[in-house]
Amino acid sequence: MAGKAFIERLELVSHLANVGDAKTLVIHPASTTHQQMSDADLAAAGIGPEMIRISVGLESIDDLVWDLDRALHASQATPAGAASPNGAAVTRAAAVGDAATRGATS
């Protein structure tokens, strides 16, 4: 499941279903809040295995962009715990630099 793989790679963002928190939170609805539903019911509700829910908190935007970008790249590249075939890694400095560039051109 792509959504769960993404969540497993986050470092800063907390994997919690919480309301009213100041931290950034993420959950995988298909395996948490909606786990009692059948696959057909999940599909009818538009909840796929790749869906995640993010509630953005008060952390630095640069830190959040770094964590989300790194986790997204890692979850798409290799299974959890496996080495990347090309050795590529998203660094915090590169992600923050990309975020600053996006902000400057927006």
N, C-alpha and C positions, 0 to 999 in steps of 0.2 A: 504494500500500500504506500503510494507516494506521500500521502499526507502524514502518516505515522513516521516514515523515514525522515521527512523534513523535521518534524518535532523532535525526534531523537537526537538530532544534530545541533539543536539550539543550545547556547550556553547562557546567555543573558536573560532570555525570555523564559518565564516559568510555565510549566505544563500544569495548569490548574483551571478548574471551572469555578471561578470566584466572582462575586459581584461587589462592586464598590471598592476595589483595590486600586492603589496608586501605581502598582507595577504592571508591566506589560505581560499579558497572559495569553496562552494559546491552548486550544483543545482540538481534538479530533472527534467530531460529533458521532461518526459512525461507530466508534469503539468506546464512547463514553456516554454522553447525555442521551443518545438515541440507540444505544446498544440493544435494547429490548425489541426494536423493530426488525421485521423480516427484511431480506434483501429487496423484495418487491416494494414494500412500504417505504424503505429508504429511497429507492429510485423514484417512486411516485412523489416523494417529498422534496426531491432534488438534492438529496444528500448522498454524494458519491464517496468512494473510498479515498479519493484524492483531496476532499474538502477539509479545510482547517478553518478555525475561527480564531481571529486575533483581536484582542482588546488592548489598545495602545495606552500605555501608562505615561509616567512623567520622566522616564529616562532620557538621556541625551539622544537626539535624533541620529547623530553620527554613530553612537554605539548600537542603536537598534538596526540601522541600515547595515552595519557591519555584520551583526549576528544573523539577520534574516538573509542577507546576500550569501554569506558563507554557508549557512545551512541549506539554502536552496541549491547552490552549486554542488555541495557535497551529496545531497540526497538524490540528485539527478545523475551524478557521475558513477558512484559505486555503492555497493551494499554497506550497511553499517559495519564498521570495524575492518573493512577491506581497504587495501592500499589503492590509491588512484593509479590507473594504468599509465598515465603520462606524467605522474608526479606533480601535476598542477595543483595549486592551492590558492584560495582567495585569502589574501592577507588583510588584516584590519586596516592598515595604512592605505592599501589600494581601494578598499571599499569606502573608506571615509573620503578619500580623494575623489572617487567617483561621485559620491553624494554631494560634495562641495561643488564639483563641476556641474552636476545637474541643477543645483540650486542657483548657480551663477548664470545658467543659460535659460532658466525658466522664465 
